[in-house]
Amino acid sequence: MDDGRHLAEQRGLFDDEAAPLPLGAGRLPSYIRDHRKRLRARFREGGAGALPDYELLELVLFRSLPRQDVKPLARLLLERFGDFNAVLSAAPARLAEVRGVGDEVVTDLKIVEAAAHRLAQAQVLRRDVISSWDALLRYCQTAMAHQPIEQFRVLYLDRKNVLIADEAQGRGTVDHVPVYPREVVKRALELDASALILVHNHPSGDPTPSEADIAMTGQIAAAAEALGLVLHDHLVIGKSRELSFRAQGLL
């Protein structure tokens, strides 16, 4: 393994400037070095809340592009996708369309996205979902709010309302996903589940349920009741808010 590659593998997310430069590479201009140090210090002292989206995105890009000013790329990504969450959730092919985004940038953004999903999921696994409702909503928002196509998921719960499985039942187009009520309840029996929560996203951002959503929910509710299963809710996830069928009187 050559020295340059070895050094690249040893760099962490925040220590690229501390590592020796590969042979033949020049030092970063002082204004970039100072900017990175100041940004990291602000993050350490104030956390993510102290930084706007473009600066938080810069912190992620520091590792991907350790030898250049990443502020222009951070702003370009936000102009293209809208906000920090949307950048992380964007499909790799769409990210690669942005000038300056290569494999390293795509990989690091997807690593951060995966970490966010894993953290949100950990807050609802093996817990009473009903009493941890806010954590459940955060998990659903993290996992689905910025997906470019509709996705339908079923959360299967045991007799104590503890989450035992979170399964994608189907992926569709930008405004439709096929759902088969028989398969939903059949899977509940296979898992020995006692209750379930339906979740799907609306890529348009508006969580208002369609007539098809309402009809499909009614079919699943009827099938679940016939088998002694409890359908707690159907959540529709939009970009900035969610809608509960239960709260809206639709269940």
FIVEXMAR-892175 format. One line per field, with one value per residue: chain; residue in one letter; residue number from 0; x, y, z of N, C-alpha, C in turn. Coordinates in steps of 0.05 Angstrom, whole numbers. Layout:
// FIVEXMAR-892175
c <- [A|...]
r <- [A|...]
k <- [NUM|...]
npx <- [X|...]
npy <- [Y|...]
npz <- [Z|...]
capx <- [X|...]
capy <- [Y|...]
capz <- [Z|...]
cpx <- [X|...]
cpy <- [Y|...]
cpz <- [Z|...]
END
This chain:
// FIVEXMAR-892175
c <- [A|A|A|A|A|A|A|A|A|A|A|A|A|A|A|A|A|A|A|A|A|A|A|A|A|A|A|A|A|A|A|A|A|A|A|A|A|A|A|A|A|A|A|A|A|A|A|A|A|A|A|A|A|A|A|A|A|A|A|A|A|A|A|A|A|A|A|A|A|A|A|A|A|A|A|A|A|A|A|A|A|A|A|A|A|A|A|A|A|A|A|A|A|A|A|A|A|A|A|A|A|A|A|A|A|A|A|A|A|A|A|A|A|A|A|A|A|A|A|A|A|A|A|A|A|A|A|A|A|A|A|A|A|A|A|A|A|A|A|A|A|A|A|A|A|A|A|A|A|A|A|A|A|A|A|A|A|A|A|A|A|A|A|A|A|A|A|A|A|A|A|A|A|A|A|A|A|A|A|A|A|A|A|A|A|A|A|A|A|A|A|A|A|A|A|A|A|A|A|A|A|A|A|A|A|A|A|A|A|A|A|A|A|A|A|A|A|A|A|A|A|A|A|A|A|A|A|A|A|A|A|A|A|A|A|A|A|A|A|A|A|A|A|A|A|A|A|A|A|A|A]
r <- [M|D|D|G|R|H|L|A|E|Q|R|G|L|F|D|D|E|A|A|P|L|P|L|G|A|G|R|L|P|S|Y|I|R|D|H|R|K|R|L|R|A|R|F|R|E|G|G|A|G|A|L|P|D|Y|E|L|L|E|L|V|L|F|R|S|L|P|R|Q|D|V|K|P|L|A|R|L|L|L|E|R|F|G|D|F|N|A|V|L|S|A|A|P|A|R|L|A|E|V|R|G|V|G|D|E|V|V|T|D|L|K|I|V|E|A|A|A|H|R|L|A|Q|A|Q|V|L|R|R|D|V|I|S|S|W|D|A|L|L|R|Y|C|Q|T|A|M|A|H|Q|P|I|E|Q|F|R|V|L|Y|L|D|R|K|N|V|L|I|A|D|E|A|Q|G|R|G|T|V|D|H|V|P|V|Y|P|R|E|V|V|K|R|A|L|E|L|D|A|S|A|L|I|L|V|H|N|H|P|S|G|D|P|T|P|S|E|A|D|I|A|M|T|G|Q|I|A|A|A|A|E|A|L|G|L|V|L|H|D|H|L|V|I|G|K|S|R|E|L|S|F|R|A|Q|G|L|L]
k <- [0|1|2|3|4|5|6|7|8|9|10|11|12|13|14|15|16|17|18|19|20|21|22|23|24|25|26|27|28|29|30|31|32|33|34|35|36|37|38|39|40|41|42|43|44|45|46|47|48|49|50|51|52|53|54|55|56|57|58|59|60|61|62|63|64|65|66|67|68|69|70|71|72|73|74|75|76|77|78|79|80|81|82|83|84|85|86|87|88|89|90|91|92|93|94|95|96|97|98|99|100|101|102|103|104|105|106|107|108|109|110|111|112|113|114|115|116|117|118|119|120|121|122|123|124|125|126|127|128|129|130|131|132|133|134|135|136|137|138|139|140|141|142|143|144|145|146|147|148|149|150|151|152|153|154|155|156|157|158|159|160|161|162|163|164|165|166|167|168|169|170|171|172|173|174|175|176|177|178|179|180|181|182|183|184|185|186|187|188|189|190|191|192|193|194|195|196|197|198|199|200|201|202|203|204|205|206|207|208|209|210|211|212|213|214|215|216|217|218|219|220|221|222|223|224|225|226|227|228|229|230|231|232|233|234|235|236|237|238|239|240|241|242|243|244|245|246|247|248|249|250]
npx <- [17|12|41|7|-44|-48|-47|-94|-132|-126|-145|-193|-260|-255|-201|-168|-132|-93|-65|-5|11|3|59|83|38|8|3|-58|-88|-82|-129|-169|-154|-159|-213|-236|-218|-244|-298|-302|-292|-336|-376|-362|-369|-421|-454|-497|-539|-517|-501|-516|-550|-514|-463|-461|-463|-415|-379|-385|-367|-314|-283|-291|-269|-213|-175|-193|-233|-296|-342|-370|-390|-423|-463|-483|-504|-546|-577|-594|-622|-650|-651|-611|-625|-651|-608|-576|-611|-618|-617|-561|-548|-571|-544|-493|-499|-489|-442|-376|-385|-363|-347|-328|-353|-408|-408|-394|-436|-478|-463|-469|-525|-542|-524|-556|-607|-599|-591|-641|-675|-657|-679|-731|-733|-747|-778|-838|-878|-924|-921|-875|-884|-869|-815|-822|-847|-805|-769|-796|-800|-745|-730|-764|-785|-759|-756|-754|-794|-857|-863|-884|-892|-895|-903|-894|-920|-913|-950|-943|-939|-888|-840|-828|-815|-799|-820|-812|-864|-874|-851|-862|-883|-876|-924|-955|-962|-963|-1004|-1019|-1069|-1078|-1027|-1003|-1030|-1021|-966|-963|-985|-945|-903|-922|-946|-985|-1006|-1006|-977|-987|-947|-934|-903|-910|-882|-892|-895|-941|-981|-1034|-1083|-1101|-1160|-1152|-1114|-1145|-1184|-1153|-1132|-1178|-1190|-1147|-1154|-1203|-1188|-1149|-1179|-1213|-1178|-1163|-1125|-1095|-1101|-1066|-1054|-1049|-998|-983|-928|-902|-860|-848|-884|-930|-987|-1039|-1081|-1114|-1117|-1144|-1193|-1202|-1196]
npy <- [-24|44|105|150|129|100|141|167|130|131|180|215|240|292|305|316|357|351|307|286|314|281|260|309|340|404|452|469|532|586|613|575|534|560|573|521|504|541|529|477|485|516|478|440|469|490|452|420|455|505|516|534|500|497|501|457|418|429|410|355|348|362|316|286|318|336|374|423|482|475|502|527|481|459|498|494|442|448|486|456|412|430|426|405|353|334|333|292|250|245|209|170|174|223|258|253|282|333|383|372|333|271|200|196|238|223|173|187|221|184|150|182|190|137|128|165|142|93|109|135|91|59|83|67|11|-49|-24|1|21|54|86|112|149|198|189|148|176|211|173|153|199|210|164|165|214|243|211|196|167|134|95|39|17|-30|-33|-81|-104|-133|-166|-130|-83|-74|-61|-108|-118|-82|-72|-63|-63|-51|-13|43|89|160|176|132|68|-1|-41|-98|-122|-174|-196|-165|-177|-231|-234|-213|-255|-293|-271|-274|-229|-180|-131|-75|-20|22|54|104|145|210|234|284|318|334|308|293|244|202|181|129|114|116|77|31|27|17|-35|-64|-56|-83|-136|-145|-141|-185|-225|-218|-179|-116|-54|0|50|91|123|178|204|267|318|356|347|300|258|229|175|157|202|236|215|175|123]
npz <- [0|-17|12|10|4|52|90|78|93|147|164|202|211|229|229|185|174|210|196|161|97|34|-6|-50|-49|-39|16|48|33|80|94|85|119|169|168|170|221|254|244|262|316|331|323|362|408|406|383|332|328|328|278|210|156|111|133|167|129|104|143|138|86|90|101|56|15|26|10|-11|-17|8|13|-33|-58|-19|-16|-68|-69|-31|-57|-99|-75|-30|30|87|103|57|21|43|36|-18|-80|-100|-155|-169|-137|-159|-205|-194|-202|-182|-146|-129|-123|-71|-42|-49|-22|31|46|44|84|130|126|134|186|214|206|232|285|297|292|333|377|379|376|411|449|481|433|432|477|465|425|401|389|352|310|296|277|232|201|192|163|118|99|59|15|-55|-81|-70|-11|25|90|143|212|258|318|385|438|479|454|434|385|337|285|226|165|95|51|0|-58|-98|-147|-158|-138|-123|-93|-95|-52|-15|22|42|44|82|131|132|139|191|221|212|240|290|310|347|337|292|255|202|153|106|56|25|-30|-52|-10|16|65|61|58|2|-34|-48|-10|36|25|20|72|101|82|102|156|165|151|190|238|232|243|294|303|321|291|300|277|217|188|149|117|106|78|118|159|189|180|219|213|255|289|256|253|216|225]
capx <- [0|28|38|-16|-69|-48|-54|-122|-148|-123|-158|-220|-279|-248|-172|-153|-111|-72|-50|14|2|17|82|77|14|13|-13|-82|-86|-87|-157|-185|-147|-171|-242|-243|-214|-265|-323|-302|-293|-364|-392|-356|-379|-450|-469|-508|-557|-502|-492|-537|-547|-491|-439|-461|-456|-386|-365|-386|-351|-285|-270|-292|-253|-195|-155|-204|-254|-320|-366|-386|-404|-444|-485|-494|-521|-570|-593|-605|-640|-668|-641|-590|-637|-656|-582|-568|-630|-619|-607|-533|-546|-578|-521|-471|-504|-479|-413|-358|-392|-352|-354|-322|-375|-432|-405|-394|-464|-495|-455|-483|-553|-546|-520|-580|-628|-593|-596|-670|-686|-650|-696|-757|-731|-750|-792|-866|-881|-946|-911|-852|-896|-853|-791|-831|-851|-779|-757|-810|-792|-717|-728|-782|-795|-746|-753|-766|-817|-874|-856|-904|-879|-912|-890|-907|-916|-921|-973|-937|-934|-860|-834|-813|-806|-805|-815|-823|-882|-874|-841|-877|-875|-876|-950|-970|-947|-982|-1005|-1037|-1078|-1075|-999|-997|-1039|-1008|-939|-967|-988|-919|-886|-936|-951|-1011|-1016|-990|-979|-981|-934|-924|-894|-919|-860|-901|-892|-967|-989|-1063|-1088|-1117|-1182|-1140|-1102|-1167|-1197|-1134|-1130|-1202|-1188|-1128|-1167|-1223|-1174|-1136|-1200|-1223|-1158|-1157|-1102|-1102|-1089|-1064|-1055|-1036|-984|-974|-905|-896|-832|-844|-904|-942|-1016|-1047|-1109|-1128|-1123|-1163|-1219|-1204|-1194]
capy <- [0|68|122|168|114|93|165|173|111|137|205|215|260|319|309|314|376|343|286|296|314|262|271|324|356|429|457|485|561|592|621|551|520|575|569|494|504|557|515|454|495|524|454|427|486|495|430|424|478|530|518|532|475|496|496|429|402|432|392|328|349|365|290|277|335|348|393|445|497|460|519|529|456|456|516|483|419|458|499|434|394|445|428|386|326|327|326|265|229|244|185|173|183|251|272|253|301|360|387|371|310|246|177|201|254|207|153|199|230|161|140|199|183|110|132|178|122|73|122|138|64|48|96|54|-18|-62|-7|4|42|72|105|126|158|220|176|134|196|220|152|152|223|206|143|166|240|254|190|207|151|124|70|30|1|-40|-37|-103|-102|-156|-161|-106|-61|-71|-65|-133|-118|-59|-84|-50|-81|-44|13|49|112|185|181|108|44|-24|-53|-122|-126|-202|-201|-150|-192|-257|-230|-209|-281|-306|-259|-276|-201|-175|-105|-64|8|26|79|109|172|224|250|311|333|338|282|289|217|200|162|102|109|111|51|9|25|3|-63|-77|-56|-105|-162|-148|-146|-212|-244|-210|-161|-88|-34|24|75|93|148|188|221|287|328|371|339|274|256|205|168|156|229|249|201|158|95]
capz <- [0|-18|35|7|10|80|105|72|108|176|170|213|200|236|233|160|173|228|182|142|69|16|-20|-74|-46|-26|39|43|38|108|99|86|145|191|167|180|250|267|241|280|343|335|326|388|430|405|370|306|329|324|250|190|140|93|148|176|105|100|161|126|61|97|99|28|-2|46|-1|-26|-5|2|17|-57|-64|1|-24|-92|-61|-18|-78|-116|-61|-12|57|95|103|29|9|52|26|-47|-92|-109|-183|-170|-125|-178|-226|-185|-209|-159|-129|-138|-107|-42|-31|-47|-1|58|51|49|111|149|125|146|215|224|206|253|311|300|295|360|397|380|378|437|467|477|413|437|497|453|399|389|378|328|289|287|261|206|186|184|143|95|91|35|-6|-80|-90|-47|2|45|110|165|237|272|347|400|456|496|435|428|357|331|257|210|139|72|37|-28|-67|-122|-163|-143|-126|-119|-85|-92|-26|-15|50|50|50|106|154|131|151|219|232|211|261|316|319|357|328|271|247|174|148|79|51|1|-40|-58|14|28|75|59|46|-22|-32|-50|16|55|19|27|101|110|76|121|183|165|151|216|258|229|254|322|304|326|274|317|262|191|187|123|123|87|81|143|179|184|186|232|208|281|299|237|253|193|235]
cpx <- [18|22|13|-42|-71|-57|-84|-140|-147|-137|-186|-236|-269|-218|-156|-130|-88|-54|-29|3|16|40|73|53|21|-4|-38|-76|-94|-116|-175|-180|-160|-201|-251|-240|-236|-292|-324|-305|-322|-381|-387|-368|-410|-467|-481|-526|-544|-495|-516|-531|-522|-465|-438|-454|-426|-371|-364|-367|-321|-271|-269|-272|-233|-176|-167|-226|-281|-346|-382|-402|-427|-468|-498|-512|-547|-588|-608|-627|-657|-659|-622|-601|-642|-630|-574|-586|-631|-606|-578|-531|-553|-556|-498|-475|-494|-449|-397|-364|-381|-360|-349|-344|-400|-430|-407|-422|-482|-488|-469|-513|-559|-543|-545|-604|-624|-599|-626|-683|-681|-667|-724|-756|-733|-762|-822|-870|-902|-937|-887|-860|-879|-827|-798|-835|-824|-766|-770|-802|-764|-715|-743|-789|-784|-742|-767|-789|-832|-863|-876|-890|-900|-895|-906|-900|-925|-944|-969|-931|-905|-855|-817|-803|-816|-799|-828|-839|-883|-862|-854|-866|-876|-903|-967|-952|-968|-981|-1026|-1045|-1074|-1046|-991|-1005|-1027|-980|-942|-970|-961|-901|-898|-941|-980|-1023|-997|-996|-971|-967|-927|-919|-908|-896|-867|-897|-918|-977|-1019|-1068|-1106|-1141|-1172|-1127|-1123|-1180|-1179|-1132|-1155|-1201|-1169|-1140|-1187|-1209|-1160|-1157|-1210|-1203|-1149|-1132|-1112|-1087|-1089|-1067|-1044|-1024|-976|-952|-901|-868|-828|-864|-916|-972|-1023|-1076|-1126|-1136|-1143|-1190|-1224|-1201|-1212]
cpy <- [25|86|139|154|108|117|171|155|118|163|200|237|288|324|309|334|369|322|298|295|293|275|286|342|382|433|473|515|567|599|597|536|534|572|542|492|518|542|491|462|503|499|441|443|488|472|438|449|504|535|517|507|475|491|468|411|405|413|363|327|352|338|281|292|350|370|415|459|484|477|522|504|452|473|505|460|428|472|478|419|407|448|405|357|316|320|298|244|227|219|190|184|213|268|275|272|329|362|388|348|285|223|182|217|238|187|165|210|207|148|156|193|157|112|145|158|102|84|125|112|53|60|84|24|-27|-43|-7|27|62|93|120|138|179|208|161|153|206|199|151|176|219|186|148|193|250|233|200|191|141|97|64|11|-8|-45|-58|-102|-128|-148|-137|-81|-54|-78|-90|-134|-93|-67|-67|-70|-75|-17|18|71|137|190|156|85|22|-36|-76|-129|-155|-208|-188|-166|-220|-256|-226|-236|-296|-297|-263|-248|-199|-149|-95|-34|10|53|81|138|184|242|279|330|337|311|276|262|219|182|134|94|101|83|28|5|11|-27|-77|-78|-78|-132|-166|-154|-175|-233|-237|-193|-132|-70|-8|49|71|121|154|209|241|298|342|363|312|276|229|199|167|183|244|236|183|128|92]
cpz <- [0|5|34|14|39|97|102|89|138|183|181|202|205|238|208|160|191|215|163|113|54|2|-45|-72|-32|-2|31|48|67|113|100|112|168|192|178|210|265|267|260|309|350|339|353|411|430|393|343|305|324|295|231|173|124|108|160|153|99|118|150|101|66|93|70|10|16|36|-17|-9|-12|5|-9|-63|-44|-7|-49|-87|-48|-38|-94|-101|-40|16|63|93|74|15|17|40|-4|-58|-102|-137|-186|-158|-144|-201|-219|-190|-183|-141|-143|-120|-78|-29|-28|-25|26|65|58|76|132|150|139|177|228|226|229|281|317|305|323|382|398|382|407|458|461|458|419|458|488|426|386|376|352|305|278|269|234|189|176|161|117|84|65|13|-32|-91|-65|-37|23|64|131|190|253|301|361|420|475|479|431|399|353|302|243|181|117|56|7|-34|-94|-138|-146|-129|-122|-111|-82|-65|-27|14|59|58|76|131|155|145|182|233|233|233|289|328|329|347|306|267|218|171|118|75|26|-8|-47|-34|29|38|74|45|21|-16|-32|-23|36|51|26|57|112|105|96|149|185|167|178|238|256|241|282|325|308|306|289|301|234|190|158|128|100|92|108|165|171|191|198|225|234|290|281|236|230|200|259]
END
